[in-house]
Amino acid sequence: MTDPIQTFSLAQRPDLLPAFLDLYIPWPAFIEPTRLLVEWGIHAHAEHQLIVLDGDTPIARAASLPLHWDGEAQTLPRRGWDGVIEQSATDTYNRAELNTLCALEAGIDTGYTGRGLSQAVFTALRDHARTAGFEYFIAPVRPSGKTEFPEMPIEDYVERRRDDGQRADNWLRIHERIGGRIIALSHTSMTISAPLATWRTWTTQPFTTTGLTTVDGGIAPVYVNADLDYAVYIEPNVWVRHRLTDTPAEEGQGS
Ligand SMILES: CC(C)(COP(=O)(O)OP(=O)(O)OC[C@H]1O[C@@H](n2cnc3c(N)ncnc32)[C@H](O)[C@@H]1OP(=O)(O)O)[C@@H](O)C(=O)NCCC(=O)NCCS
């Protein structure tokens, strides 16, 4: 990689939209996080969609949407990731004060994972929120290491730490390292429901038995109903707040 990497918003570089969409981010097949953004968010809020280039090569992206929030954990969107998009659209059309930027995705192209880019990409998005003058910067974080513990309650999972005291989850660890603080949990952040035939194309599972099952890449179990020929997956998230100012009164306040 050449140095330094450069970051542009899609408002600055609309020509990079195809590259933004074509990045190969290692999401499991059943998570299709770009679809709603493509439909609405990217076009309505292009200035908050960032693409990272190494020279001329697109290597990562960071997506976010603005909404109104009063700073209280109790009033965060109850439906996590899905709820952020709904609320951003509602707040945008109602001309609410869009005082909060909410991160929705930080993704590194598979050719560039494991090189320490995630921290730089998320920091770029936080700095964008700061420069753009937002009051709050929040994220419904998908704890990516929870794929190893899909049946563990999220309350227990977030408490896990390594021997050195840092968070065991790699993505939560990055957030904490750059100053993020956990302020709430959501048990219903992203809902994916589909006929069993679709689930079979997404995974290698047969889905023949009614009940809970786990799938590769899932951070929660999938509920299968063989009689209805349907399965639903509801994943949790960890709400993290990043401070945008460095005043002494805010430092060390945590959440
Ligand atoms: C999660 C993701 C953003 C990490 O990006 P990355 O640039 O590959 O990660 P980094 O190289 O910066 O590593 C970040 C930390 O995760 C650890 N890590 C990296 N790959 C890992 C893996 N496969 N398993 C476990 N830990 C891993 C690193 O050791 C590092 O921790 P450390 O600094 O304490 O050593 C990237 O894999 C990705 O795009 N995943 C799909 C999208 C996603 O899940 N985004 C996050 C939620 S929106």
The ligand as an SDF file (V2000), in Angstrom:
LIG
                    3D

 48 50  0  0  0  0  0  0  0  0999 V2000
  -14.3170   -6.0600   11.0520 C   0  0  0  0  0  0  0  0  0  0  0  0
  -13.3960   -5.3510   10.0510 C   0  0  0  0  0  0  0  0  0  0  0  0
  -13.8920   -3.9170    9.8470 C   0  0  0  0  0  0  0  0  0  0  0  0
  -11.9830   -5.3520   10.6550 C   0  0  0  0  0  0  0  0  0  0  0  0
  -11.1590   -4.6190    9.7630 O   0  0  0  0  0  0  0  0  0  0  0  0
   -9.6110   -4.9520    9.5740 P   0  0  0  0  0  0  0  0  0  0  0  0
   -8.9610   -3.7680    8.9540 O   0  0  0  0  0  0  0  0  0  0  0  0
   -9.4580   -6.2640    8.8790 O   0  0  0  0  0  0  0  0  0  0  0  0
   -9.1260   -5.1720   11.0660 O   0  0  0  0  0  0  0  0  0  0  0  0
   -7.7290   -4.7280   11.6820 P   0  0  0  0  0  0  0  0  0  0  0  0
   -6.6140   -5.3140   10.8800 O   0  0  0  0  0  0  0  0  0  0  0  0
   -7.7320   -3.2500   11.8710 O   0  0  0  0  0  0  0  0  0  0  0  0
   -7.7930   -5.4440   13.0690 O   0  0  0  0  0  0  0  0  0  0  0  0
   -8.6470   -4.9460   14.0890 C   0  0  0  0  0  0  0  0  0  0  0  0
   -8.5320   -5.8580   15.2830 C   0  0  0  0  0  0  0  0  0  0  0  0
   -9.1970   -7.0800   14.9540 O   0  0  0  0  0  0  0  0  0  0  0  0
   -8.2700   -8.1730   15.0520 C   0  0  0  0  0  0  0  0  0  0  0  0
   -8.6090   -9.0520   13.9520 N   0  0  0  0  0  0  0  0  0  0  0  0
   -8.4000   -8.8240   12.6400 C   0  0  0  0  0  0  0  0  0  0  0  0
   -8.8700   -9.8550   11.9210 N   0  0  0  0  0  0  0  0  0  0  0  0
   -9.3920  -10.7320   12.8120 C   0  0  0  0  0  0  0  0  0  0  0  0
  -10.0180  -11.9980   12.6990 C   0  0  0  0  0  0  0  0  0  0  0  0
  -10.2220  -12.5830   11.5140 N   0  0  0  0  0  0  0  0  0  0  0  0
  -10.4320  -12.6100   13.8190 N   0  0  0  0  0  0  0  0  0  0  0  0
  -10.2330  -12.0410   15.0200 C   0  0  0  0  0  0  0  0  0  0  0  0
   -9.6400  -10.8460   15.2040 N   0  0  0  0  0  0  0  0  0  0  0  0
   -9.2340  -10.2100   14.1030 C   0  0  0  0  0  0  0  0  0  0  0  0
   -6.9060   -7.5790   14.9380 C   0  0  0  0  0  0  0  0  0  0  0  0
   -5.9370   -8.3460   15.6040 O   0  0  0  0  0  0  0  0  0  0  0  0
   -7.0930   -6.2200   15.5970 C   0  0  0  0  0  0  0  0  0  0  0  0
   -7.0110   -6.2970   17.0000 O   0  0  0  0  0  0  0  0  0  0  0  0
   -5.6760   -5.7690   17.7540 P   0  0  0  0  0  0  0  0  0  0  0  0
   -5.3820   -4.3950   17.1810 O   0  0  0  0  0  0  0  0  0  0  0  0
   -6.0460   -5.7280   19.1920 O   0  0  0  0  0  0  0  0  0  0  0  0
   -4.6240   -6.7710   17.4090 O   0  0  0  0  0  0  0  0  0  0  0  0
  -13.3390   -6.0960    8.6860 C   0  0  0  0  0  0  0  0  0  0  0  0
  -12.9920   -7.4410    8.8870 O   0  0  0  0  0  0  0  0  0  0  0  0
  -14.6300   -6.0600    7.9000 C   0  0  0  0  0  0  0  0  0  0  0  0
  -14.8060   -5.2260    7.0270 O   0  0  0  0  0  0  0  0  0  0  0  0
  -15.5890   -6.9770    8.2360 N   0  0  0  0  0  0  0  0  0  0  0  0
  -16.8870   -7.0370    7.5890 C   0  0  0  0  0  0  0  0  0  0  0  0
  -17.7150   -5.8380    7.9530 C   0  0  0  0  0  0  0  0  0  0  0  0
  -17.8400   -5.6850    9.4600 C   0  0  0  0  0  0  0  0  0  0  0  0
  -18.0500   -6.6230   10.2110 O   0  0  0  0  0  0  0  0  0  0  0  0
  -17.7220   -4.4090    9.8870 N   0  0  0  0  0  0  0  0  0  0  0  0
  -17.8390   -4.0890   11.3050 C   0  0  0  0  0  0  0  0  0  0  0  0
  -19.2580   -3.8540   11.6960 C   0  0  0  0  0  0  0  0  0  0  0  0
  -20.0000   -2.5320   10.7690 S   0  0  0  0  0  0  0  0  0  0  0  0
  1  2  1  0
  2  3  1  0
  2  4  1  0
  2 36  1  0
  4  5  1  0
  5  6  1  0
  6  7  2  0
  6  8  1  0
  6  9  1  0
  9 10  1  0
 10 11  2  0
 10 12  1  0
 10 13  1  0
 13 14  1  0
 14 15  1  0
 15 16  1  0
 15 30  1  0
 16 17  1  0
 17 18  1  0
 17 28  1  0
 18 19  1  0
 18 27  1  0
 19 20  2  0
 20 21  1  0
 21 22  1  0
 21 27  2  0
 22 23  1  0
 22 24  2  0
 24 25  1  0
 25 26  2  0
 26 27  1  0
 28 29  1  0
 28 30  1  0
 30 31  1  0
 31 32  1  0
 32 33  2  0
 32 34  1  0
 32 35  1  0
 36 37  1  0
 36 38  1  0
 38 39  2  0
 38 40  1  0
 40 41  1  0
 41 42  1  0
 42 43  1  0
 43 44  2  0
 43 45  1  0
 45 46  1  0
 46 47  1  0
 47 48  1  0
M  END
$$$$
